[in-house]
Amino acid sequence: FVETMRYMDFITPGSQAKEGSFFGLEPTFNGLALG
């Protein structure tokens, strides 16, 4: 989860862009992390 947040901060420093990207990539990151 922490790595995801850091990745989001690196890709989209903006809060608005980060919000949209977070919801879009969250399921993907969870799937890859949990396997």
C-alpha positions as a printed NumPy array, in Angstrom:
array([[  0.   ,   0.   ,   0.   ],
       [  2.83 ,   2.349,   0.91 ],
       [  4.626,   1.583,  -2.356],
       [  1.418,   2.336,  -4.253],
       [  1.067,   5.729,  -2.575],
       [  4.718,   6.572,  -3.265],
       [  4.275,   5.455,  -6.881],
       [  1.198,   7.659,  -7.231],
       [  3.08 ,  10.625,  -5.738],
       [  5.894,  10.062,  -8.229],
       [  3.609,   9.753, -11.255],
       [  0.956,  12.348, -10.371],
       [  1.962,  14.94 ,  -7.761],
       [ -1.406,  16.679,  -8.303],
       [ -4.185,  15.71 ,  -5.896],
       [ -6.866,  15.623,  -8.606],
       [ -4.837,  13.494, -11.007],
       [ -3.671,  11.333,  -8.106],
       [ -7.259,  10.705,  -7.031],
       [ -8.327,   9.471, -10.466],
       [ -5.172,   7.403, -10.975],
       [ -5.414,   5.899,  -7.501],
       [ -8.892,   4.471,  -8.057],
       [ -7.861,   3.305, -11.509],
       [ -4.677,   1.496, -10.442],
       [ -5.611,   0.384,  -6.924],
       [ -7.229,  -2.925,  -8.027],
       [ -4.264,  -3.678, -10.276],
       [ -1.696,  -3.064,  -7.558],
       [ -3.696,  -5.091,  -5.052],
       [ -3.934,  -7.979,  -7.504],
       [ -0.193,  -7.929,  -8.219],
       [  0.8  ,  -7.489,  -4.571],
       [ -1.56 , -10.155,  -3.226],
       [ -1.076, -12.408,  -6.231]])
